[in-house]
Amino acid sequence: MTPNSHLPHETPAGDERGPAAAAQPPAVSGLSAVELAGVMQRVADAAAAKLPLSAGMRALAAETRNRRLRRALHGLCDRLDAGEPPEQVFGSATETAPRRLRAVFQAGLRCGDLPGVLEQYLADMRSAADLQRRTWLCVAYPLILISFVAVFLWLGLEWVVIPFRGIFDGFDLQVPALTRAVFQASQFQQRFGAPVLLFVAAVLVALRLVRINRRGRFAVARIMDHIPIWGTLARDVGLASFSRVLALFVERGVPLPTALRTAGMSTNHLLLEHTAEQLAGCVEQGHSLAEAASHAAVMSPNLTHVFRWERQSGVFVPALRGAGDIFEHQARIQADLIRWIAQPLSVVIAAALIGLMVIALFAPMIYLLNGLS
């Protein structure tokens, strides 16, 4: 397999496509790191064993549950079986395959060591996937707990508080302030419960529609990036992956603009991916990487300092890997901080809300018993 030094240049995201590209099958989007790792692992095994690439990819296509991914893999296999060079299949601007998959294959074919590139990239991606999974698990428990409590309180106001309110009103009892507050919340739910639910559903649909549009995704990403602790955590996770993948391709002799774009696509962080695309464009225009990165708000100053060694690969590559380790360590510390704060706090909030409702319902009975005694 001979690498082609004249691979077609990858079209940046957002460029206008011609009629031929518009006729291509739909892009495979939304693949998880686990699914993409499965694709690349099968192809890496086939490449390392000197087997035809299409054999491993067809076997993977038969096992995968993602129909769009299955169609994309079969399309790539058909092109390979038809005699089309792998350089053209994986390096072209077609959108029938995941962008990260195409970029990594293009880089591996360019440097002539596809199995080695895939093996190292898989190791880096699995580490990033584990870090992302750890990050989401930190907030999954509090979100699920608060959601269950919200549903419980909603049903309690509807099925329990309303009958109690009828009993107390029938006896013309004076109720404590806490009980009156719960009764007012129940009245509010009776009046505006349906509109509130419709509003929440409309917001969820609007967010879904906004994320379909690229500008909308950028707006959501900027909002998420400014959330305290969480924004820094997500950025550090992306920077860890970016630094390691960039080190991999710089070490393999991949041109810096291509390495930057591939590293950006590996982050699963839209702002970092966009920044990496801008950095690649500046480098192609003759600017130094450190100079271009100094104007990027998303890039960490520590990584910008590392970019000053871009012309000394013997120092640049270890420095990038060291920066990746630092970002991963910072992300793990922040994830532990969120877990230590959010999980106990969510339990306290849930217990307090449920406890206040129970106390509010039984407090009038206690007053009544005290009055009878």
HUCORZI-V689611 format. One line per field, one symbol per residue. ss: DSSP state (a for helix, b for strand, c for the rest). phi: phi as a letter, one per 40 degrees, with the letter a starting at -180 (. if undefined). Layout:
ss=???
phi=???
This chain:
ss=ccccccccccccccccccaaaaccccccccccaaaaaaaaaaaaaaaaccccaaaaaaaaaaacccaaaaaaaaaaaaaaaccccaaaaaacccccccaaaaaaaaaaaaaccaaaaaaaaaaaaaaaaaaaaaaaaaaaaaaaaaaaaaaaaaaaaaaaaaaaaaaaaaccccccaaaaaaaaaaaaaaaaaaaaaaaaaaaaaaaaaaaacaaaaaaaaaaaaccccaaaaaaaaaaaaaaaaaaaaaaccccaaaaaaaaaaccccaaaaaaaaaaaaaaaccccaaaaacccccccaaaaaaaaacccaaaaaaaaaaaaaaaaaaaaaaaaaaaaaaaaaaaaaaaaaaaaaaaaaaaaaaaaaaaac
phi=.bcccbcccccccgccbcccccccccccbgcccccccccccccccccccgcdccccccccccccccccccccccccccccccgccddcccbcccbcbdcccccccccccccgbcdcccccccccccccccccccccccbcccccccccccccccccccbbcccccccccccfccbccccccccccccccccbcccccccccccccccccccccccccccccccccccdgccccccccccccdcccccdccccgcdddccccccccccfbcccccccccccccccchccccccccbcccccdccccccccccbccbcccccccccccccccccccccccccccccccccccccccccccccccccccccccccc
